[in-house]
Amino acid sequence: LLYDLSRSSNAKIIIETGVALGWSSLSLLLSLSRIRNSVLISIDMPYPIRDLEKYVGFVVPEFLKKRWRLIRSSDRHAIPRIMDESHNIDMIHYDSDKSFAGRMWAYPLLWNKLKIGGYFLSDDINDNNAFRLFCESRKLKPFIIQHNSNNSTKYIGIIKKGR
């Protein structure tokens, strides 16, 4: 989904929150691999207690890392910094702080920097009603995808930014 949406929309600048092993990052970087001056900016802050730092982006091969800017920080610190630096964001993939408060804080900041015609995706929107409330507050009509993962049903929300 991420690869196809990125390719079909000709995305050049993509923001991703949440990396873990980097499967989403890999898909996005592959989609950007033939586009000049393209970049994936990813934010990830793994749980320090679990000693997972060394595995962040583990599946991303070296040859794709030249288009990848990985910021190892919290959303609260990294998102405002990225928003100050970035313009014309083509696509956003939100998959980090799943709390209601975290989403309601991050969604507007990210959405406001997304260009017209850009795509905003949020994983696991069934965790709480933040995505629904965000869409309702801005009169947005999302596309919702249901998928099964590890014997549970999950939902991904997608919004295309219009005028």
DSSP file (Angstrom, degrees, kcal/mol; ACC not computed):
  #  RESIDUE AA STRUCTURE BP1 BP2  ACC     N-H-->O    O-->H-N    N-H-->O    O-->H-N    TCO  KAPPA ALPHA  PHI   PSI    X-CA   Y-CA   Z-CA
    1    1 A L     >        0   0    0      0, 0.0     4,-2.7     0, 0.0     5,-0.3   0.000 360.0 360.0 360.0 -49.9    0.0    0.0    0.0
    2    2 A L  H  >  +     0   0    0      2,-0.2     4,-2.3     1,-0.2     5,-0.2   0.928 360.0  47.5 -62.7 -44.9    2.7    2.5    1.0
    3    3 A Y  H  > S+     0   0    0      2,-0.2     4,-2.7     1,-0.2     5,-0.2   0.956 115.4  44.5 -60.1 -51.6    4.9    1.7   -2.0
    4    4 A D  H  > S+     0   0    0      1,-0.2     4,-2.8     2,-0.2     5,-0.2   0.897 114.3  48.1 -63.9 -41.8    2.0    1.9   -4.5
    5    5 A L  H  X S+     0   0    0     -4,-2.7     4,-1.5     2,-0.2    -1,-0.2   0.909 113.4  48.2 -66.6 -40.9    0.5    5.1   -3.1
    6    6 A S  H  <>S+     0   0    0     -4,-2.3     5,-2.1    -5,-0.3     4,-0.5   0.935 115.3  44.4 -63.4 -46.9    3.9    6.8   -3.0
    7    7 A R  H ><5S+     0   0    0     -4,-2.7     3,-1.1    -5,-0.2    -2,-0.2   0.927 113.3  49.2 -65.1 -45.6    4.7    5.7   -6.6
    8    8 A S  H 3<5S+     0   0    0     -4,-2.8    -1,-0.2     1,-0.3    -2,-0.2   0.776 114.8  45.1 -68.9 -24.3    1.3    6.6   -8.0
    9    9 A S  T 3<5S-     0   0    0     -4,-1.5    -1,-0.3    -5,-0.2    -2,-0.2   0.441 105.6-127.3 -96.2   0.0    1.3   10.0   -6.4
   10   10 A N  T < 5 -     0   0    0     -3,-1.1    -3,-0.2    -4,-0.5    -4,-0.1   0.872  37.8-169.8  56.1  39.7    5.0   10.8   -7.4
   11   11 A A      < +     0   0    0     -5,-2.1    -1,-0.2    -6,-0.2     3,-0.1  -0.353  22.4 171.1 -62.8 137.7    5.9   11.6   -3.8
   12   12 A K        +     0   0    0      1,-0.3    27,-3.1    76,-0.2     2,-0.5   0.635  69.8  43.0-115.3 -33.2    9.3   13.2   -3.3
   13   13 A I  E     +a   39   0A   0     75,-0.3    77,-2.2    25,-0.2    78,-1.4  -0.965  69.2 175.8-121.9 117.9    9.2   14.2    0.3
   14   14 A I  E     -ab  40  91A   0     25,-2.3    27,-3.1    -2,-0.5     2,-0.4  -0.968  16.1-156.6-125.3 135.6    7.7   11.7    2.8
   15   15 A I  E     -ab  41  92A   0     76,-2.4    78,-2.8    -2,-0.4     2,-0.4  -0.926  13.3-175.6-108.9 134.9    7.4   11.9    6.5
   16   16 A E  E     -ab  42  93A   0     25,-2.8    27,-2.4    -2,-0.4     2,-0.5  -0.997  11.6-160.7-131.6 130.4    7.1    8.7    8.6
   17   17 A T  E     +ab  43  94A   0     76,-2.6    78,-1.6    -2,-0.4    27,-0.2  -0.959  69.2  27.5-110.8 125.9    6.6    8.5   12.3
   18   18 A G        +     0   0    0     25,-3.4    26,-0.2    -2,-0.5    78,-0.1   0.512  53.8 176.2  93.7 120.0    7.5    5.1   13.8
   19   19 A V    >   +     0   0    0     23,-0.1     3,-1.8     5,-0.1     4,-0.3   0.728   9.3 163.3-119.6 -49.9   10.1    2.9   12.2
   20   20 A A  T 3  S-     0   0    0      1,-0.3    37,-2.9     2,-0.1    38,-0.3  -0.382  85.8 -10.3  54.1-131.1   10.6   -0.3   14.3
   21   21 A L  T 3  S-     0   0    0     35,-0.3    38,-2.3    36,-0.2    39,-0.4   0.770 102.4-114.6 -68.1 -24.3   12.4   -2.8   12.1
   22   22 A G    <>  +     0   0    0     -3,-1.8     4,-2.8    35,-0.2     5,-0.2   0.697  68.5 139.4 104.3  21.4   11.8   -0.6    9.1
   23   23 A W  H  > S+     0   0    0     -4,-0.3     4,-2.0     2,-0.2     5,-0.1   0.920  82.9  43.4 -63.6 -42.7    9.4   -2.6    6.8
   24   24 A S  H  > S+     0   0    0     -5,-0.3     4,-2.5     2,-0.2     5,-0.2   0.910 113.4  52.4 -67.0 -41.2    7.4    0.6    6.0
   25   25 A S  H  > S+     0   0    0     -6,-0.3     4,-3.0     1,-0.2     5,-0.2   0.916 107.8  52.0 -59.1 -43.8   10.6    2.5    5.6
   26   26 A L  H  X S+     0   0    0     -4,-2.8     4,-2.4     2,-0.2    -1,-0.2   0.926 110.1  48.1 -59.2 -46.9   11.9   -0.1    3.2
   27   27 A S  H  X S+     0   0    0     -4,-2.0     4,-1.7     1,-0.2    -2,-0.2   0.927 114.8  45.2 -60.0 -45.9    8.7    0.2    1.1
   28   28 A L  H  X S+     0   0    0     -4,-2.5     4,-1.4     1,-0.2    -2,-0.2   0.904 112.5  50.3 -67.3 -41.7    8.8    3.9    1.0
   29   29 A L  H  X S+     0   0    0     -4,-3.0     4,-0.9     1,-0.2    -1,-0.2   0.878 108.5  52.8 -65.6 -37.2   12.5    4.1    0.2
   30   30 A L  H >< S+     0   0    0     -4,-2.4     3,-0.5    -5,-0.2     4,-0.3   0.892 107.9  51.9 -63.1 -37.8   12.1    1.6   -2.6
   31   31 A S  H 3< S+     0   0    0     -4,-1.7     3,-0.3     1,-0.2    -1,-0.2   0.814 114.5  42.8 -67.9 -28.3    9.3    3.9   -4.0
   32   32 A L  H >< S+     0   0    0     -4,-1.4     3,-2.1     1,-0.2    -1,-0.2   0.543  85.5  99.2 -90.4  -8.5   11.7    6.9   -3.9
   33   33 A S  T << S+     0   0    0     -4,-0.9    -1,-0.2    -3,-0.5    -2,-0.1   0.705  88.9  37.5 -59.8 -24.1   14.8    5.1   -5.2
   34   34 A R  T 3  S+     0   0    0     -3,-0.3     2,-0.6    -4,-0.3    -1,-0.3   0.269  95.2  96.5-110.0  11.1   14.4    6.4   -8.8
   35   35 A I  S X  S-     0   0    0     -3,-2.1     3,-1.2   -24,-0.1    -3,-0.0  -0.898  73.7-127.8-107.6 119.1   13.2    9.9   -8.0
   36   36 A R  T 3  S+     0   0    0     -2,-0.6     3,-0.1     1,-0.2    -2,-0.1  -0.292  88.4   9.2 -63.0 144.7   15.9   12.6   -7.9
   37   37 A N  T 3  S+     0   0    0      1,-0.2    -1,-0.2   -24,-0.0     2,-0.2   0.771  93.8 144.8  56.7  31.2   16.1   14.8   -4.8
   38   38 A S    <   -     0   0    0     -3,-1.2     2,-0.3    -6,-0.2   -25,-0.2  -0.665  24.9-176.0 -96.7 156.1   13.6   12.6   -2.9
   39   39 A V  E     -a   13   0A   0    -27,-3.1   -25,-2.3    -2,-0.2     2,-0.5  -0.995  23.8-149.9-153.1 143.4   13.8   11.9    0.8
   40   40 A L  E     -ac  14  68A   0     27,-2.7    29,-2.9    -2,-0.3     2,-0.6  -0.978  16.2-162.9-109.8 121.7   12.1    9.9    3.5
   41   41 A I  E     -ac  15  69A   0    -27,-3.1   -25,-2.8    -2,-0.5     2,-0.4  -0.931  14.3-173.7-106.3 115.7   12.3   11.6    6.9
   42   42 A S  E     -ac  16  70A   0     27,-2.6    29,-3.4    -2,-0.6     2,-0.4  -0.878  13.7-159.1-115.7 142.3   11.6    9.1    9.6
   43   43 A I  E     +ac  17  71A   0    -27,-2.4   -25,-3.4    -2,-0.4     2,-0.3  -0.967  20.7 161.0-116.7 131.8   11.1    9.6   13.4
   44   44 A D        +     0   0    0     27,-2.4    29,-0.4    -2,-0.4    30,-0.1  -0.961  20.2 178.6-152.5 136.6   11.6    6.8   15.8
   45   45 A M        -     0   0    0     -2,-0.3    30,-0.1    27,-0.2    27,-0.1  -0.815  24.7-156.5-133.4  92.5   12.2    6.5   19.5
   46   46 A P        -     0   0    0      0, 0.0     7,-0.1     0, 0.0     5,-0.1  -0.189  35.7 -84.9 -68.7 162.5   12.3    2.9   20.5
   47   47 A Y    > > -     0   0    0      1,-0.2     3,-1.0     3,-0.1     5,-0.8  -0.555  38.2-155.0 -67.2 113.3   11.6    1.7   24.0
   48   48 A P  G > 5S+     0   0    0      0, 0.0     3,-1.2     0, 0.0    -1,-0.2   0.803  88.3  62.9 -64.6 -28.6   15.0    2.1   25.8
   49   49 A I  G 3 5S+     0   0    0      1,-0.3    -2,-0.1     2,-0.1     0, 0.0   0.823 100.9  52.7 -65.6 -30.2   14.2   -0.5   28.4
   50   50 A R  G < 5S-     0   0    0     -3,-1.0    -1,-0.3     1,-0.0    -3,-0.1   0.472 103.8-128.7 -87.6  -2.2   13.9   -3.2   25.7
   51   51 A D  T < 5 +     0   0    0     -3,-1.2     3,-0.2    -4,-0.3    -2,-0.1   0.916  62.2 138.7  56.1  47.6   17.4   -2.5   24.2
   52   52 A L    > < +     0   0    0     -5,-0.8     3,-2.1     1,-0.2     4,-0.5   0.422  31.1 103.2-101.0  -0.6   15.9   -2.2   20.7
   53   53 A E  G >  S+     0   0    0      1,-0.3     3,-1.3     2,-0.2    -1,-0.2   0.860  77.7  56.3 -51.6 -41.9   17.8    0.8   19.5
   54   54 A K  G 3  S+     0   0    0      1,-0.3    -1,-0.3    -3,-0.2    -2,-0.1   0.657 104.6  54.4 -68.9 -14.3   20.1   -1.3   17.3
   55   55 A Y  G X  S+     0   0    0     -3,-2.1     3,-2.1     2,-0.1     2,-0.4   0.464  73.0 121.2 -99.2  -2.5   17.2   -2.8   15.5
   56   56 A V  T <  S-     0   0    0     -3,-1.3   -35,-0.3    -4,-0.5   -34,-0.1  -0.478  95.2  -3.4 -64.7 119.8   15.6    0.5   14.3
   57   57 A G  T >  S+     0   0    0    -37,-2.9     3,-1.9    -2,-0.4    -1,-0.3   0.700  87.7 151.9  71.4  20.2   15.5    0.3   10.5
   58   58 A F  T <   +     0   0    0     -3,-2.1   -36,-0.2   -38,-0.3    -2,-0.1   0.785  66.4  52.5 -54.5 -34.5   17.3   -3.0   10.6
   59   59 A V  T 3  S+     0   0    0    -38,-2.3    -1,-0.3    -4,-0.2   -37,-0.1   0.536  83.1 102.8 -84.7  -5.4   15.7   -4.3    7.3
   60   60 A V  S <  S-     0   0    0     -3,-1.9   -37,-0.1   -39,-0.4     5,-0.0  -0.681  70.9-134.6 -81.3 119.0   16.7   -1.2    5.3
   61   61 A P    >>  -     0   0    0      0, 0.0     3,-1.6     0, 0.0     4,-0.6  -0.340  18.5-112.4 -72.9 155.9   19.7   -2.0    3.1
   62   62 A E  G >4 S+     0   0    0      1,-0.3     3,-1.3     2,-0.2     4,-0.4   0.848 111.6  64.5 -54.8 -39.9   22.7    0.4    2.9
   63   63 A F  G 34 S+     0   0    0      1,-0.3    -1,-0.3     2,-0.2     3,-0.2   0.701 104.6  46.6 -65.3 -17.2   22.1    1.3   -0.7
   64   64 A L  G X4 S+     0   0    0     -3,-1.6     3,-1.4     1,-0.1    -1,-0.3   0.592  90.7  82.8 -95.0 -12.5   18.7    2.9    0.2
   65   65 A K  G X< S+     0   0    0     -3,-1.3     3,-1.4    -4,-0.6    -2,-0.2   0.638  70.9  77.2 -71.5 -13.6   20.0    4.9    3.2
   66   66 A K  G 3  S+     0   0    0     -4,-0.4    -1,-0.3     1,-0.3    -2,-0.1   0.749 100.4  43.1 -68.0 -20.7   21.3    7.8    1.1
   67   67 A R  G <  S+     0   0    0     -3,-1.4   -27,-2.7   -28,-0.1     2,-0.5   0.226 101.5  93.0-102.3  11.6   17.6    9.0    0.7
   68   68 A W  E <   -c   40   0A   0     -3,-1.4     2,-0.6   -29,-0.2   -27,-0.2  -0.918  49.2-172.4-118.5 126.7   16.8    8.4    4.3
   69   69 A R  E     -c   41   0A   0    -29,-2.9   -27,-2.6    -2,-0.5     2,-0.6  -0.941  14.5-167.2-113.2 106.7   17.0   10.8    7.2
   70   70 A L  E     -c   42   0A   0     -2,-0.6     2,-0.6   -29,-0.2   -27,-0.2  -0.852   2.5-165.1 -99.8 120.5   16.4    8.9   10.4
   71   71 A I  E     -c   43   0A   0    -29,-3.4   -27,-2.4    -2,-0.6     2,-1.3  -0.924   7.5-156.0-108.0 117.2   15.7   11.0   13.5
   72   72 A R        +     0   0    0     -2,-0.6     2,-0.3   -29,-0.2   -27,-0.2  -0.709  56.2  95.3 -95.8  86.8   16.0    9.1   16.8
   73   73 A S  S    S-     0   0    0     -2,-1.3     2,-0.1   -29,-0.4    -2,-0.1  -0.936  78.0 -77.3-159.4 173.1   13.8   11.3   19.0
   74   74 A S    >>  -     0   0    0     -2,-0.3     4,-2.9     1,-0.1     3,-0.6  -0.438  40.0-115.5 -78.3 157.6   10.3   11.6   20.3
   75   75 A D  H 3> S+     0   0    0      1,-0.2     4,-2.3     2,-0.2    -1,-0.1   0.907 115.0  60.8 -55.8 -42.4    7.5   12.9   18.2
   76   76 A R  H 34 S+     0   0    0      1,-0.2    -1,-0.2     2,-0.2     0, 0.0   0.806 115.4  32.1 -60.3 -30.9    7.1   15.9   20.5
   77   77 A H  H <> S+     0   0    0     -3,-0.6     4,-0.9     2,-0.1    -1,-0.2   0.852 124.7  41.3 -91.5 -40.5   10.7   17.0   19.8
   78   78 A A  H  X S+     0   0    0     -4,-2.9     4,-2.8     2,-0.2     5,-0.3   0.896 104.6  59.7 -81.0 -41.1   11.1   15.9   16.2
   79   79 A I  H  X S+     0   0    0     -4,-2.3     4,-2.7    -5,-0.3     5,-0.2   0.932 106.5  46.4 -59.5 -49.3    7.8   16.8   14.5
   80   80 A P  H  > S+     0   0    0      0, 0.0     4,-1.7     0, 0.0    -1,-0.2   0.905 113.9  50.3 -59.9 -37.7    8.0   20.6   15.2
   81   81 A R  H  X S+     0   0    0     -4,-0.9     4,-1.3     2,-0.2    -2,-0.2   0.926 112.6  45.7 -64.3 -44.8   11.6   20.6   14.1
   82   82 A I  H  X S+     0   0    0     -4,-2.8     4,-2.6     1,-0.2     3,-0.3   0.896 109.9  54.6 -65.0 -40.0   10.8   18.8   10.8
   83   83 A M  H  < S+     0   0    0     -4,-2.7    -1,-0.2    -5,-0.3    -2,-0.2   0.840 106.9  51.3 -65.0 -32.2    7.8   21.0   10.2
   84   84 A D  H  < S+     0   0    0     -4,-1.7    -1,-0.2    -5,-0.2    -2,-0.2   0.819 118.5  37.8 -69.9 -30.8   10.0   24.1   10.5
   85   85 A E  H  < S+     0   0    0     -4,-1.3     2,-0.3    -3,-0.3    -2,-0.2   0.756 105.4  76.0 -91.1 -28.0   12.5   22.6    8.0
   86   86 A S     <  +     0   0    0     -4,-2.6     2,-0.3    -5,-0.1     3,-0.1  -0.642  48.3 177.0-101.7 144.5   10.1   21.0    5.5
   87   87 A H        +     0   0    0     -2,-0.3    26,-0.1     1,-0.2    27,-0.1  -0.952  64.4  20.7-134.1 154.3    7.9   22.3    2.8
   88   88 A N  S    S-     0   0    0     -2,-0.3     2,-0.4     1,-0.2   -75,-0.3   0.919  70.9-168.2  55.0  51.3    5.7   20.6    0.2
   89   89 A I  E     - d   0 114A   0     24,-1.4    26,-2.9     1,-0.2    -1,-0.2  -0.595   6.7-167.8 -72.1 126.6    5.4   17.3    2.0
   90   90 A D  E     +     0   0A   0    -77,-2.2    29,-1.8    -2,-0.4     2,-0.3   0.775  64.7  10.8 -88.1 -29.8    3.8   14.8   -0.4
   91   91 A M  E     -bd  14 119A   0    -78,-1.4   -76,-2.4    27,-0.2     2,-0.4  -0.996  56.2-162.5-155.2 143.0    3.0   12.0    1.9
   92   92 A I  E     -bd  15 120A   0     27,-2.5    29,-3.0    -2,-0.3     2,-0.6  -0.997   0.9-168.4-130.3 131.5    2.8   11.3    5.7
   93   93 A H  E     -bd  16 121A   0    -78,-2.8   -76,-2.6    -2,-0.4     2,-0.6  -0.943  10.8-162.5-120.0 108.4    2.7    7.9    7.3
   94   94 A Y  E     +bd  17 122A   0     27,-3.3    29,-2.5    -2,-0.6   -76,-0.1  -0.811  33.4 138.1 -95.9 118.8    1.8    8.1   11.0
   95   95 A D        +     0   0    0    -78,-1.6     3,-0.1    -2,-0.6    -1,-0.1  -0.118  47.6  79.9-151.3  42.7    2.6    5.0   13.0
   96   96 A S  S    S+     0   0    0      1,-0.3     2,-0.4   -78,-0.1     7,-0.1   0.323  80.8  30.4-118.5-113.0    4.1    6.2   16.3
   97   97 A D        -     0   0    0      1,-0.2    -1,-0.3     5,-0.1     9,-0.1  -0.325  59.3-173.6 -58.5 108.6    2.4    7.5   19.4
   98   98 A K        +     0   0    0     -2,-0.4    -1,-0.2    -3,-0.1     2,-0.0   0.439  44.7 113.5 -87.8   0.2   -0.9    5.6   19.4
   99   99 A S  S  > S-     0   0    0      1,-0.1     4,-2.4    31,-0.0     5,-0.2  -0.342  76.8-120.1 -70.5 155.3   -2.4    7.4   22.3
  100  100 A F  H  > S+     0   0    0      1,-0.2     4,-2.6     2,-0.2     5,-0.2   0.939 115.1  47.3 -57.5 -48.5   -5.4    9.7   21.8
  101  101 A A  H  > S+     0   0    0      1,-0.2     4,-1.6     2,-0.2    -1,-0.2   0.901 111.0  51.5 -63.0 -41.9   -3.5   12.7   23.1
  102  102 A G  H  > S+     0   0    0      1,-0.2     4,-2.3     2,-0.2    -1,-0.2   0.910 113.3  44.1 -62.6 -42.5   -0.4   11.9   21.0
  103  103 A R  H  X S+     0   0    0     -4,-2.4     4,-3.1     2,-0.2    -2,-0.2   0.927 111.6  51.7 -68.7 -44.8   -2.5   11.6   17.8
  104  104 A M  H  < S+     0   0    0     -4,-2.6    -1,-0.2    -5,-0.2    -2,-0.2   0.786 114.0  46.1 -65.9 -25.4   -4.5   14.7   18.5
  105  105 A W  H  X S+     0   0    0     -4,-1.6     4,-0.8    -5,-0.2    -1,-0.2   0.916 120.5  36.6 -77.0 -46.7   -1.3   16.7   19.1
  106  106 A A  H  X S+     0   0    0     -4,-2.3     4,-2.5    -5,-0.2     5,-0.3   0.882 103.2  67.7 -79.4 -40.2    0.5   15.4   16.0
  107  107 A Y  H  X S+     0   0    0     -4,-3.1     4,-3.1     1,-0.2     5,-0.2   0.905 102.1  45.2 -51.4 -52.2   -2.2   15.1   13.3
  108  108 A P  H  > S+     0   0    0      0, 0.0     4,-2.3     0, 0.0    -1,-0.2   0.904 112.9  51.0 -62.5 -39.3   -2.8   18.8   12.9
  109  109 A L  H  X S+     0   0    0     -4,-0.8     4,-0.7     2,-0.2    -2,-0.2   0.938 116.7  40.1 -61.4 -46.4    0.9   19.7   12.8
  110  110 A L  H >X S+     0   0    0     -4,-2.5     3,-1.0     1,-0.2     4,-0.7   0.931 114.4  52.5 -68.0 -46.5    1.5   17.1   10.1
  111  111 A W  H >< S+     0   0    0     -4,-3.1     3,-1.0    -5,-0.3    -2,-0.2   0.878 103.2  58.1 -58.4 -40.7   -1.7   17.8    8.2
  112  112 A N  H 3< S+     0   0    0     -4,-2.3    -1,-0.3     1,-0.3    -2,-0.2   0.751 108.6  45.9 -65.3 -23.7   -0.9   21.5    8.0
  113  113 A K  H << S+     0   0    0     -3,-1.0   -24,-1.4    -4,-0.7     2,-0.3   0.511  87.8 106.1 -95.7  -6.4    2.4   20.9    6.2
  114  114 A L  E << S-d   89   0A   0     -3,-1.0   -24,-0.2    -4,-0.7     3,-0.1  -0.567  73.0-122.6 -74.8 133.6    1.0   18.3    3.8
  115  115 A K  E >   -     0   0A   0    -26,-2.9     3,-2.4    -2,-0.3    46,-0.3  -0.326  35.5 -84.6 -74.1 158.7    0.7   19.8    0.3
  116  116 A I  E 3  S+     0   0A   0      1,-0.3    46,-0.2    44,-0.1    -1,-0.1  -0.429 121.8  24.8 -59.7 131.9   -2.6   19.9   -1.6
  117  117 A G  E 3  S+     0   0A   0     44,-3.4    -1,-0.3     1,-0.3    45,-0.1   0.329  97.5 128.5  90.1  -6.6   -3.1   16.5   -3.3
  118  118 A G  E <   -     0   0A   0     -3,-2.4    43,-2.9   -29,-0.1     2,-0.4  -0.332  56.0-119.9 -79.8 165.0   -0.8   14.8   -0.7
  119  119 A Y  E     -dE  91 160A   0    -29,-1.8   -27,-2.5    41,-0.2     2,-0.5  -0.879  16.5-164.1-112.5 138.2   -1.7   11.7    1.2
  120  120 A F  E     -dE  92 159A   0     39,-2.7    39,-2.4    -2,-0.4     2,-0.4  -0.984  13.1-176.5-118.5 120.9   -2.0   11.3    5.0
  121  121 A L  E     -dE  93 158A   0    -29,-3.0   -27,-3.3    -2,-0.5     2,-0.4  -0.942   6.5-172.0-119.0 140.9   -2.0    7.7    6.3
  122  122 A S  E     -dE  94 157A   0     35,-2.4    35,-2.6    -2,-0.4     3,-0.4  -0.987  14.0-143.7-133.8 125.7   -2.5    6.6    9.9
  123  123 A D  S    S+     0   0    0    -29,-2.5    33,-0.2    -2,-0.4   -27,-0.1  -0.452  76.0  15.3 -82.4 156.9   -2.1    3.0   11.1
  124  124 A D    >   +     0   0    0     31,-0.3     3,-1.9     1,-0.1     4,-0.3   0.842  65.7 163.7  54.3  43.3   -4.1    1.3   13.8
  125  125 A I  G >   +     0   0    0     30,-2.0     3,-0.7    -3,-0.4     6,-0.3   0.635  65.2  72.9 -69.2 -11.0   -6.9    3.9   13.9
  126  126 A N  G 3  S+     0   0    0     29,-0.4    -1,-0.3     1,-0.2    -2,-0.1   0.536  74.2  83.5 -78.4  -5.9   -9.1    1.4   15.7
  127  127 A D  G <  S-     0   0    0     -3,-1.9     2,-0.3    28,-0.2    -1,-0.2   0.849 112.7 -21.1 -65.3 -33.7   -7.0    2.0   18.9
  128  128 A N  S <  S-     0   0    0     -3,-0.7     3,-0.4    -4,-0.3     4,-0.2  -0.917  71.9 -95.4-160.6-178.2   -9.0    5.1   19.7
  129  129 A N  S  > S+     0   0    0     -2,-0.3     4,-2.5     1,-0.2     5,-0.2   0.174  83.9 109.4 -98.5  19.7  -11.3    7.6   18.0
  130  130 A A  H  > S+     0   0    0      1,-0.2     4,-2.7     2,-0.2    -1,-0.2   0.915  79.5  48.8 -61.1 -44.5   -8.6   10.3   17.4
  131  131 A F  H  > S+     0   0    0     -3,-0.4     4,-2.5    -6,-0.3    -1,-0.2   0.930 112.6  48.1 -62.7 -45.1   -8.5    9.8   13.6
  132  132 A R  H  > S+     0   0    0     -7,-0.2     4,-2.6    -4,-0.2    -1,-0.2   0.931 113.9  46.4 -60.8 -46.4  -12.3    9.9   13.4
  133  133 A L  H  X S+     0   0    0     -4,-2.5     4,-2.5     2,-0.2    -1,-0.2   0.888 111.1  52.4 -66.0 -38.8  -12.5   13.1   15.4
  134  134 A F  H  X S+     0   0    0     -4,-2.7     4,-1.1    -5,-0.2    -1,-0.2   0.941 112.3  45.6 -60.5 -46.8   -9.7   14.7   13.5
  135  135 A C  H  <>S+     0   0    0     -4,-2.5     5,-2.9     1,-0.2     3,-0.5   0.918 113.7  48.7 -63.2 -44.3  -11.5   14.0   10.2
  136  136 A E  H ><5S+     0   0    0     -4,-2.6     3,-1.1     1,-0.2    -1,-0.2   0.898 107.0  55.6 -63.0 -40.8  -14.9   15.2   11.5
  137  137 A S  H 3<5S+     0   0    0     -4,-2.5    -1,-0.2     1,-0.3    -2,-0.2   0.763 117.8  35.0 -65.6 -24.1  -13.4   18.4   12.9
  138  138 A R  T 3<5S-     0   0    0     -4,-1.1    -1,-0.3    -3,-0.5    -2,-0.2   0.272 110.5-117.4-111.8   8.3  -12.0   19.3    9.4
  139  139 A K  T < 5 +     0   0    0     -3,-1.1     2,-0.3    -4,-0.4    -3,-0.2   0.900  59.0 159.7  55.1  44.7  -14.9   17.8    7.4
  140  140 A L      < -     0   0    0     -5,-2.9    -1,-0.2    -6,-0.1    -2,-0.1  -0.739  37.5-143.9 -98.0 145.9  -12.5   15.2    5.8
  141  141 A K        -     0   0    0     -2,-0.3    19,-0.3    19,-0.2     2,-0.1  -0.876  24.3-162.5-111.1  99.6  -13.7   12.0    4.2
  142  142 A P        -     0   0    0      0, 0.0     2,-0.5     0, 0.0    17,-0.2  -0.340  17.4-131.1 -80.2 161.1  -11.2    9.3    4.8
  143  143 A F  E     -F  158   0A   0     15,-3.0    15,-2.3    -2,-0.1     2,-0.5  -0.961  26.4-154.4-105.7 127.5  -10.8    6.0    3.1
  144  144 A I  E     -F  157   0A   0     -2,-0.5     2,-0.5    13,-0.2    13,-0.2  -0.898   7.0-163.1-111.5 130.8  -10.6    3.2    5.6
  145  145 A I  E     -F  156   0A   0     11,-2.7    11,-2.5    -2,-0.5     2,-0.4  -0.948   5.9-154.4-113.5 130.0   -8.8   -0.1    5.0
  146  146 A Q  E     +F  155   0A   0     -2,-0.5     2,-0.3     9,-0.2     9,-0.2  -0.849  21.3 166.6-100.2 136.0   -9.4   -3.2    7.1
  147  147 A H  E     -F  154   0A   0      7,-2.7     7,-3.4    -2,-0.4     2,-0.4  -0.992  32.4-121.8-146.6 155.8   -6.7   -5.8    7.4
  148  148 A N  E     +F  153   0A   0     -2,-0.3     2,-0.4     5,-0.2     5,-0.2  -0.825  31.3 171.7 -99.9 135.2   -6.0   -8.8    9.6
  149  149 A S  E >   -F  152   0A   0      3,-3.1     3,-1.1    -2,-0.4    -2,-0.0  -0.967  66.3 -13.5-145.6 123.8   -2.7   -8.9   11.5
  150  150 A N  T 3  S-     0   0    0     -2,-0.4     3,-0.1     1,-0.3    -1,-0.1   0.909 127.8 -51.6  51.0  49.4   -1.6  -11.5   14.1
  151  151 A N  T 3  S+     0   0    0      1,-0.2     2,-0.3    -3,-0.0    -1,-0.3   0.727 121.3  98.6  62.3  24.5   -5.2  -12.8   14.5
  152  152 A S  E <  S- F   0 149A   0     -3,-1.1    -3,-3.1     2,-0.0     2,-0.5  -0.975  73.3-118.1-136.9 155.4   -6.6   -9.3   15.0
  153  153 A T  E     - F   0 148A   0     -2,-0.3     2,-0.3    -5,-0.2    -5,-0.2  -0.792  34.7-179.2 -93.8 131.4   -8.4   -6.9   12.8
  154  154 A K  E     - F   0 147A   0     -7,-3.4    -7,-2.7    -2,-0.5     2,-0.4  -0.862  13.7-143.9-127.1 162.0   -6.7   -3.5   12.3
  155  155 A Y  E     - F   0 146A   0     -2,-0.3   -30,-2.0    -9,-0.2     2,-0.4  -0.978   3.6-159.6-131.9 141.7   -7.6   -0.4   10.3
  156  156 A I  E     - F   0 145A   0    -11,-2.5   -11,-2.7    -2,-0.4     2,-0.4  -0.969  13.5-148.5-116.4 132.7   -5.6    2.1    8.4
  157  157 A G  E     -EF 122 144A   0    -35,-2.6   -35,-2.4    -2,-0.4     2,-0.4  -0.856  13.1-171.7-102.9 137.7   -7.0    5.6    7.6
  158  158 A I  E     -EF 121 143A   0    -15,-2.3   -15,-3.0    -2,-0.4     2,-0.4  -0.993   4.3-178.7-129.9 133.7   -6.1    7.4    4.4
  159  159 A I  E     -E  120   0A   0    -39,-2.4   -39,-2.7    -2,-0.4     2,-0.6  -0.998  16.1-150.9-130.6 133.3   -6.9   11.0    3.6
  160  160 A K  E     -E  119   0A   0     -2,-0.4     2,-0.5   -19,-0.3   -41,-0.2  -0.920  27.9-124.1-100.5 127.3   -6.1   12.9    0.4
  161  161 A K        -     0   0    0    -43,-2.9   -44,-3.4    -2,-0.6   -43,-0.1  -0.574  34.8-179.1 -77.1 120.0   -5.7   16.6    1.0
  162  162 A G              0   0    0     -2,-0.5   -44,-0.1   -46,-0.2    -1,-0.0  -0.316 360.0 360.0-101.9-170.4   -8.0   18.7   -1.1
  163  163 A R              0   0    0     -2,-0.1    -2,-0.1   -47,-0.1   -47,-0.0   0.467 360.0 360.0 -75.0 360.0   -8.4   22.4   -1.4
